[in-house]
Amino acid sequence: MTLNEDLFNIDYLIYSSHKTATQTLVNTFNSNNFNCKHCHHLVNIDLIKGSFQKYTEEFLQKNGTRINIISVFRDPMERHISSFFQWYGSKPIRTKEVESELDTMIYKYTIEELQNKFISELNDKSLIGIHESIHEISRELQFNVEDLNYDFLNRTGAIEAENFKLFFFRFDHLISNFEGILSNITNKDIVQNNANLSDSKWYRDKYLEFKETIQIPTATVSSVYQSKNDLINLFYPQGFQLILNEALVKYSRIQN
């Protein structure tokens, strides 16, 4: 398979799930004189399943240095809600599927209708960004998430091999010390350059109301969090069960 030459002319690959500050990371790196690309899945950079290891090996051969990869984990339900609004509120405008925000599902549907659709997509796993990029990376580069360690003091995790170095962050930790964390890993003073923030979107008020009022069946909440059990245990010292219990209190209702 012939790889895109642009993939070999980068300093960092942001390989991270939908709505995990991906665009802010890309903008920040590029505006601080680093070359950077991003993907949520391999297909976004024209790679196929099983090809990522070969890419990292070829990168090392061509450049004499390892590829740096960054991935971020965000609380599952927070991320999924943000992804849902981005997909149905921003993407149709950006891709010119509709003429204006007035034509989007986010504008046309009531809060209740949006919440029902969101729950349905969680249940049938059709929601955009339902899977975690770190899981995909671990399969491609053949390491176990359970073997990773996250440094809570420095709010950074890293794993190194001959042909790659992966940095992984917890979303809220990264956001609260964005410039400091990136400065530490790059050994340069980094200036943040935000992009694609939900609070700046046209649907902000509806998004906030949706989050504040949604009630999700208990079984659905449990299923969403259970699928990310290993990552929750990695990034949250209180452990999976306490994080799940908090999510159940915040989001769930008894299914009729």
C-alpha positions as CSV (number, residue, x, y, z in Angstrom):
1,M,0.0,0.0,0.0
2,T,1.3,3.4,-1.0
3,L,1.1,5.9,1.9
4,N,0.4,9.6,1.5
5,E,3.7,11.5,1.6
6,D,2.1,14.2,3.8
7,L,1.9,11.7,6.6
8,F,5.7,11.6,6.8
9,N,6.1,15.4,7.1
10,I,4.5,15.9,10.5
11,D,5.7,16.4,14.0
12,Y,2.6,15.2,15.7
13,L,-0.4,13.1,14.8
14,I,-3.5,13.8,16.8
15,Y,-5.3,10.5,16.7
16,S,-8.2,11.1,19.1
17,S,-11.9,10.5,19.4
18,H,-14.6,12.8,18.2
19,K,-14.9,15.9,20.4
20,T,-11.8,15.6,22.5
21,A,-10.3,19.0,21.7
22,T,-8.9,17.6,18.5
23,Q,-9.2,20.8,16.5
24,T,-7.8,23.0,19.3
25,L,-4.8,20.6,19.5
26,V,-4.3,20.8,15.7
27,N,-4.6,24.6,15.6
28,T,-2.3,25.1,18.6
29,F,0.4,22.8,17.2
30,N,0.3,24.3,13.7
31,S,0.3,27.9,15.0
32,N,3.3,27.1,17.2
33,N,5.4,26.0,14.2
34,F,4.8,22.3,14.5
35,N,3.4,20.3,11.5
36,C,0.3,18.4,12.7
37,K,-2.4,16.2,11.2
38,H,-5.4,14.6,12.9
39,C,-7.8,11.7,12.6
40,H,-10.5,10.0,14.7
41,H,-10.1,6.8,12.8
42,L,-7.5,5.5,10.3
43,V,-9.8,6.0,7.4
44,N,-9.6,9.8,8.0
45,I,-6.0,9.7,6.9
46,D,-6.5,7.1,4.1
47,L,-5.1,4.2,6.1
48,I,-6.8,0.8,6.4
49,K,-7.3,-1.4,9.4
50,G,-4.0,-3.2,10.2
51,S,-1.8,-0.6,8.4
52,F,-0.9,1.7,11.3
53,Q,2.1,-0.3,12.5
54,K,3.6,-0.4,9.0
55,Y,3.1,3.4,8.8
56,T,4.9,4.0,12.1
57,E,7.8,1.8,10.9
58,E,8.0,3.5,7.6
59,F,7.9,6.9,9.3
60,L,10.9,5.9,11.4
61,Q,12.8,4.7,8.3
62,K,12.1,7.9,6.3
63,N,12.7,10.4,9.1
64,G,15.1,8.7,11.5
65,T,12.8,9.6,14.3
66,R,9.6,8.1,15.8
67,I,6.1,9.4,15.1
68,N,4.6,11.3,18.0
69,I,0.9,10.5,18.6
70,I,-1.5,12.3,20.9
71,S,-4.9,10.9,22.1
72,V,-7.4,12.2,24.6
73,F,-10.0,10.5,26.7
74,R,-13.2,12.4,27.7
75,D,-16.0,11.4,30.0
76,P,-18.1,9.1,27.7
77,M,-21.5,10.7,28.1
78,E,-20.2,14.3,27.9
79,R,-18.3,13.4,24.7
80,H,-21.2,11.6,23.1
81,I,-23.6,14.5,23.7
82,S,-21.1,17.0,22.2
83,S,-20.6,14.7,19.2
84,F,-24.3,14.4,18.6
85,F,-24.7,18.2,18.5
86,Q,-21.7,18.6,16.3
87,W,-22.8,16.0,13.9
88,Y,-26.3,17.3,13.4
89,G,-25.8,21.0,14.2
90,S,-22.5,21.9,12.6
91,K,-21.5,19.2,10.0
92,P,-24.6,19.7,7.7
93,I,-23.7,23.4,7.4
94,R,-20.0,22.9,6.9
95,T,-20.6,20.2,4.2
96,K,-23.4,22.3,2.6
97,E,-26.0,19.6,3.1
98,V,-28.3,22.4,4.3
99,E,-28.4,26.1,3.6
100,S,-28.5,27.3,7.2
101,E,-28.9,26.3,10.8
102,L,-32.7,26.6,10.3
103,D,-32.6,23.5,8.2
104,T,-30.7,21.3,10.6
105,M,-32.2,18.6,12.8
106,I,-30.8,20.4,15.9
107,Y,-32.9,23.4,15.1
108,K,-36.1,21.6,13.9
109,Y,-36.4,19.0,16.6
110,T,-37.7,19.6,20.1
111,I,-35.5,18.8,23.0
112,E,-37.5,15.7,23.7
113,E,-37.2,14.5,20.1
114,L,-33.4,15.1,20.1
115,Q,-33.0,13.2,23.4
116,N,-35.0,10.3,22.1
117,K,-32.9,10.1,18.9
118,F,-29.7,10.4,21.0
119,I,-30.7,7.5,23.2
120,S,-31.7,5.4,20.2
121,E,-28.3,6.0,18.6
122,L,-26.5,5.0,21.8
123,N,-28.5,1.8,22.0
124,D,-27.9,0.7,18.5
125,K,-24.3,2.1,18.6
126,S,-24.8,4.2,15.5
127,L,-23.8,7.5,17.2
128,I,-20.9,9.3,15.5
129,G,-17.7,8.7,17.5
130,I,-19.2,5.9,19.6
131,H,-15.8,4.1,19.7
132,E,-12.6,5.2,21.4
133,S,-9.5,6.0,19.4
134,I,-7.2,4.8,22.1
135,H,-8.8,1.3,21.7
136,E,-8.1,1.4,18.0
137,I,-4.5,2.6,18.6
138,S,-3.9,-0.2,21.1
139,R,-5.1,-2.8,18.6
140,E,-3.0,-1.4,15.8
141,L,0.2,-1.0,17.8
142,Q,-0.3,-4.2,19.8
143,F,-0.3,-3.0,23.4
144,N,-2.9,-3.5,26.2
145,V,-4.7,-0.5,27.7
146,E,-4.5,-2.3,31.1
147,D,-0.7,-2.0,30.9
148,L,-0.7,1.8,30.5
149,N,0.1,4.2,33.4
150,Y,-1.3,7.7,33.7
151,D,0.8,10.2,35.8
152,F,-1.8,12.1,37.8
153,L,0.7,14.6,39.1
154,N,1.8,15.7,35.7
155,R,-1.5,14.9,34.1
156,T,0.2,13.0,31.3
157,G,0.5,9.4,30.1
158,A,3.0,8.1,27.7
159,I,4.1,4.8,26.1
160,E,7.2,4.4,24.0
161,A,8.3,1.8,21.4
162,E,11.0,1.8,18.8
163,N,8.8,3.3,16.2
164,F,6.3,5.5,18.1
165,K,5.7,7.6,21.2
166,L,2.1,7.9,22.3
167,F,1.0,10.7,24.7
168,F,-2.4,10.3,26.2
169,F,-4.4,12.8,28.3
170,R,-7.6,13.1,30.2
171,F,-9.8,15.8,28.6
172,D,-10.6,17.8,31.7
173,H,-7.0,17.7,32.9
174,L,-5.8,18.9,29.4
175,I,-8.3,21.7,29.2
176,S,-7.4,23.0,32.6
177,N,-3.7,23.2,31.9
178,F,-3.5,23.1,28.1
179,E,-0.4,25.3,27.5
180,G,1.5,23.8,30.4
181,I,0.9,20.2,29.4
182,L,1.8,20.8,25.8
183,S,4.8,22.8,26.7
184,N,6.1,20.0,28.8
185,I,5.9,17.4,26.1
186,T,7.3,19.6,23.3
187,N,10.0,21.4,25.5
188,K,8.8,24.7,24.0
189,D,6.5,27.5,25.2
190,I,3.1,26.8,23.7
191,V,0.4,29.4,23.1
192,Q,-3.2,27.9,22.9
193,N,-5.2,28.5,19.8
194,N,-8.9,27.3,20.3
195,A,-11.2,25.9,17.7
196,N,-14.6,24.2,17.4
197,L,-15.8,24.9,21.0
198,S,-19.3,23.8,21.8
199,D,-19.9,27.0,23.8
200,S,-19.3,29.1,20.8
201,K,-21.8,27.3,18.5
202,W,-25.1,28.6,17.4
203,Y,-26.9,25.8,19.2
204,R,-25.3,26.6,22.6
205,D,-28.5,27.2,24.5
206,K,-30.3,24.1,23.2
207,Y,-27.1,22.1,23.9
208,L,-27.1,23.2,27.5
209,E,-30.8,22.5,28.0
210,F,-30.4,19.1,26.4
211,K,-27.5,18.2,28.8
212,E,-29.4,19.5,31.9
213,T,-32.7,17.7,31.3
214,I,-31.8,14.4,29.6
215,Q,-32.8,11.2,31.3
216,I,-31.3,8.0,29.9
217,P,-32.4,4.4,30.7
218,T,-30.1,2.9,33.3
219,A,-29.2,0.0,31.1
220,T,-28.1,2.4,28.4
221,V,-25.8,4.4,30.7
222,S,-24.3,1.2,32.1
223,S,-23.6,-0.2,28.6
224,V,-21.9,3.0,27.4
225,Y,-19.6,3.2,30.4
226,Q,-19.0,-0.6,30.5
227,S,-17.6,-0.5,27.0
228,K,-14.9,2.0,28.2
229,N,-14.2,0.3,31.5
230,D,-10.5,-0.1,31.0
231,L,-10.0,3.5,30.0
232,I,-12.0,4.8,32.9
233,N,-9.9,2.7,35.3
234,L,-6.8,4.2,33.6
235,F,-7.8,7.8,33.8
236,Y,-9.8,8.0,37.0
237,P,-8.2,6.9,40.3
238,Q,-11.5,6.4,42.0
239,G,-12.1,3.5,39.6
240,F,-14.8,2.4,37.2
241,Q,-17.7,1.6,39.7
242,L,-17.6,5.1,41.3
243,I,-17.5,6.8,37.9
244,L,-20.4,4.7,36.7
245,N,-22.4,5.4,39.8
246,E,-21.9,9.1,39.3
247,A,-23.1,8.8,35.7
248,L,-26.2,6.8,36.8
249,V,-27.1,9.5,39.3
250,K,-26.6,12.3,36.7
251,Y,-28.2,10.8,33.6
252,S,-30.3,7.7,34.2
253,R,-33.9,6.9,34.8
254,I,-35.7,3.6,35.4
255,Q,-36.9,2.2,32.0
256,N,-40.6,1.6,31.8
